[in-house]
C-alpha cells in the first residue's frame, strides 16, 4: 500500500524533522534545568549555598507555575494561540530567566549594590511566609535569591515548552507512531542531563580557575539555540496549517468550563497523581545525585590524561556513540547492522564507564543516567503504539524506582570502602533508574489524548504539569531540609548521609506503584483504552 502524501504531516521525513526541532530545544532546556546540580559542592564553597539554600533555589523553578498558576495560563495560551506561537514565547521566557540566573552567580553581581539590596530584602514575604511556602528566607545568600528569581522565570518558560512540545507531537503524530515520537523526544531531551553532568563541572573548572558562572553561561548559549529551533518550527508548523486549512487558535475557543470537564475525569486524576509522584522521585533526586555519589563512593581523582580537559571531550563523544548506536539499532531492518550497532553501543558504554572510574568523577558516573533509556525508549514506545499495556508499564517503572532508591540508601554505602565495587553498584543502579524513567514518556503522555477531548489537550497537559510542579517545587526543598536536619554539625558537603532523603523518595515510588494498580483497575472498569495500542491498523 502506497502512503498518500498530501501535507507535511503525511511525510515521515517532515514529521520527524518537526520532532527533532522540538526535541533539540528541550535537550537544551534540560541542560540548563540541572546546570548547577553537578557543582553543588562548588556552590557551597564559592557562593555559600548550604543544602537549605541550594534546595530552596532549586525548588524555586516551579514556584510561579504552582502558586501563581502560570501553567494554567500557559495551557490557555496554548489552546487559544496554538503550538507555534507558544513555542517561541516559551523559548524567549526561558532565555530571559537564564540570563538573570547567570548574572546572579557572577562576580559582577557579588560586587554590586544590587547584592546588598538582595541581602537586606526579600527576607519576609507576607502571606507566603505564613503559609510556609516562601521561595526565600532570612539569611538566604543574595546570589541564591536572585538566582531563584531567574529560575522562576526560566521555570515558567520550560514548563510552557513542555506542554507545547507534547501538544505539538500530538498534532504531528496523532494516529501514527505517537508513543514512539514522545519517547524519542524524551530520550534526546534526557541526553541533556548527561551533557549537563559532564560539561557543567568542565566549564566551572576550565583552565584550573574555578568560576561557576561559566557553567551557567554555557546553558544560556544553548537556550539561544533552543529559541532558534522553536523559530524554525514556527515556520514549519505554519506551513502545515496552510496545507490543512487548520486554524488552531480560532477553532474551538477555550472556555473555563473545559477545565471543569477535565477535572471531573477520574482517569485524568489517576494519571496526574501518578505523574507527580513519579517525577518528584526523579527530578529532585537529579539535583542532589552527584553530591550523593560523592558522599558514598571512594573516588580518587585521576592524574595525567585522566585529569585533563581532553578526557572530558573524549568521554562525551563515547557517550554519543552509546546513545546513537543503541537508538539507531532499534530502527535497523538488517539483522547484522542491528546487532552490530547494539554491540558497538555496549562496547562504548563499557569504555565510558571505565573512563568515569579512572577520572574519579561522580558527575561522569551519574551521567550514564539516560543512556539505557535512550536504548529502550523506542522499543517501549513502539510496543505501546502496537501492543498497548501503558498502565502495566507504569507499574513496572514504579517498582524499579523503589528498588533503585533503596539501593542507593542501603546497598551503596556498604561498598564505600570498595572503589570498584561501589562504582559498579552505582553504574548499574543509575542505568536501571534511567530505564525506569523512560517508561513514563512512552506510556503516560500518549495516554492523555485518550482521556480528554482534542480541543482541550493543551489545558489537560498544563493541569498535569501544574500538579507535577507542586512536587517539583516541594521535594528539592524537602530533600535539602531533611539533609540539613540529619547532618547537623557536618560542615563538609562530601560527608553528608543521604539515607533518609532517599527513603523519602522510595516512599514516593511505593505510592506510585499503588496508584498504578488502581489506574489499571480503573482502566478495565471504565474502558479508557490505556492498555490498548495507539495504532489500530
Rosetta blueprint (number, residue, H / E / L):
1 X L
2 X L
3 X L
4 X L
5 X L
6 X L
7 X L
8 X H
9 X H
10 X H
11 X L
12 X H
13 X H
14 X H
15 X H
16 X H
17 X H
18 X H
19 X H
20 X H
21 X H
22 X H
23 X H
24 X H
25 X H
26 X H
27 X H
28 X H
29 X H
30 X H
31 X H
32 X H
33 X H
34 X L
35 X L
36 X L
37 X H
38 X H
39 X H
40 X H
41 X H
42 X H
43 X H
44 X H
45 X H
46 X H
47 X H
48 X L
49 X L
50 X L
51 X H
52 X H
53 X H
54 X H
55 X H
56 X H
57 X H
58 X H
59 X H
60 X H
61 X H
62 X H
63 X H
64 X H
65 X H
66 X H
67 X H
68 X L
69 X L
70 X H
71 X H
72 X H
73 X H
74 X H
75 X H
76 X H
77 X H
78 X H
79 X H
80 X H
81 X H
82 X L
83 X H
84 X H
85 X H
86 X H
87 X H
88 X H
89 X H
90 X H
91 X H
92 X H
93 X H
94 X H
95 X H
96 X H
97 X H
98 X H
99 X H
100 X H
101 X H
102 X H
103 X H
104 X H
105 X L
106 X L
107 X H
108 X H
109 X H
110 X H
111 X L
112 X L
113 X H
114 X H
115 X H
116 X H
117 X H
118 X H
119 X H
120 X H
121 X L
122 X L
123 X L
124 X L
125 X L
126 X L
127 X L
128 X H
129 X H
130 X H
131 X H
132 X L
133 X L
134 X L
135 X L
136 X L
137 X L
138 X L
139 X L
140 X L
141 X L
142 X H
143 X H
144 X H
145 X H
146 X H
147 X H
148 X H
149 X H
150 X H
151 X H
152 X H
153 X H
154 X H
155 X H
156 X H
157 X H
158 X H
159 X H
160 X H
161 X H
162 X H
163 X H
164 X H
165 X H
166 X H
167 X H
168 X H
169 X H
170 X H
171 X H
172 X H
173 X H
174 X L
175 X L
176 X L
177 X L
178 X H
179 X H
180 X H
181 X H
182 X H
183 X H
184 X H
185 X H
186 X H
187 X H
188 X H
189 X H
190 X H
191 X H
192 X H
193 X H
194 X H
195 X H
196 X H
197 X H
198 X H
199 X H
200 X H
201 X H
202 X H
203 X H
204 X H
205 X L
206 X H
207 X H
208 X H
209 X L
210 X L
211 X L
212 X H
213 X H
214 X H
215 X H
216 X H
217 X H
218 X H
219 X H
220 X H
221 X H
222 X H
223 X H
224 X H
225 X H
226 X H
227 X H
228 X H
229 X H
230 X H
231 X H
232 X H
233 X H
234 X H
235 X H
236 X H
237 X H
238 X H
239 X H
240 X H
241 X H
242 X H
243 X H
244 X H
245 X L
246 X L
247 X L
248 X L
249 X L
250 X L
251 X L
252 X L
253 X L
254 X L
255 X L
256 X H
257 X H
258 X H
259 X H
260 X H
261 X H
262 X H
263 X H
264 X L
265 X L
266 X H
267 X H
268 X H
269 X H
270 X H
271 X H
272 X H
273 X H
274 X H
275 X H
276 X H
277 X H
278 X H
279 X H
280 X H
281 X L
282 X L
283 X H
284 X H
285 X H
286 X H
287 X H
288 X H
289 X H
290 X H
291 X H
292 X H
293 X H
294 X H
295 X H
296 X H
297 X L
298 X L
299 X L
300 X L
301 X L
302 X L
303 X L
304 X H
305 X H
306 X H
307 X H
308 X L
309 X L
310 X H
311 X H
312 X H
313 X H
314 X H
315 X H
316 X H
317 X H
318 X H
319 X H
320 X H
321 X H
322 X H
323 X H
324 X H
325 X H
326 X H
327 X H
328 X H
329 X H
330 X L
331 X L
332 X L
333 X L
334 X L
335 X H
336 X H
337 X H
338 X H
339 X H
340 X H
341 X H
342 X H
343 X H
344 X H
345 X H
346 X H
347 X H
348 X H
349 X H
350 X H
351 X H
352 X H
353 X H
354 X H
355 X H
356 X H
357 X H
358 X H
359 X H
360 X L
361 X L
362 X H
363 X H
364 X H
365 X H
366 X H
367 X H
368 X H
369 X H
370 X H
371 X H
372 X H
373 X H
374 X H
375 X H
376 X H
377 X H
378 X H
379 X H
380 X H
381 X H
382 X H
383 X H
384 X H
385 X H
386 X H
387 X L
388 X L
389 X L
390 X H
391 X H
392 X H
393 X H
394 X H
395 X H
396 X H
397 X H
398 X H
399 X H
400 X H
401 X H
402 X H
403 X H
404 X H
405 X H
406 X H
407 X H
408 X H
409 X H
410 X H
411 X H
412 X H
413 X H
414 X H
415 X H
416 X L
417 X L
418 X L
419 X H
420 X H
421 X H
422 X H
423 X H
424 X H
425 X H
426 X H
427 X H
428 X H
429 X H
430 X H
431 X H
432 X H
433 X H
434 X H
435 X H
436 X H
437 X H
438 X H
439 X H
440 X H
441 X H
442 X H
443 X H
444 X L
445 X H
446 X H
447 X H
448 X H
449 X H
450 X H
451 X L
452 X L
453 X L
454 X H
455 X H
456 X H
457 X H
458 X H
459 X H
460 X H
461 X H
462 X H
463 X H
464 X H
465 X H
466 X H
467 X H
468 X H
469 X H
470 X H
471 X H
472 X H
473 X H
474 X H
475 X H
476 X H
477 X H
478 X H
479 X H
480 X H
481 X H
482 X H
483 X H
484 X H
485 X H
486 X L
487 X L
488 X L
489 X L
490 X L
491 X L
492 X L
493 X H
494 X H
495 X H
496 X L
497 X L
498 X L
499 X H
500 X H
501 X H
502 X H
503 X H
504 X H
505 X H
506 X H
507 X H
508 X H
509 X H
510 X H
511 X H
512 X H
513 X H
514 X H
515 X H
516 X H
517 X H
518 X H
519 X H
520 X H
521 X H
522 X H
523 X H
524 X H
525 X H
526 X H
527 X L
528 X L
529 X L
530 X L
531 X L
532 X L
533 X L
534 X L
535 X L
536 X L
537 X L
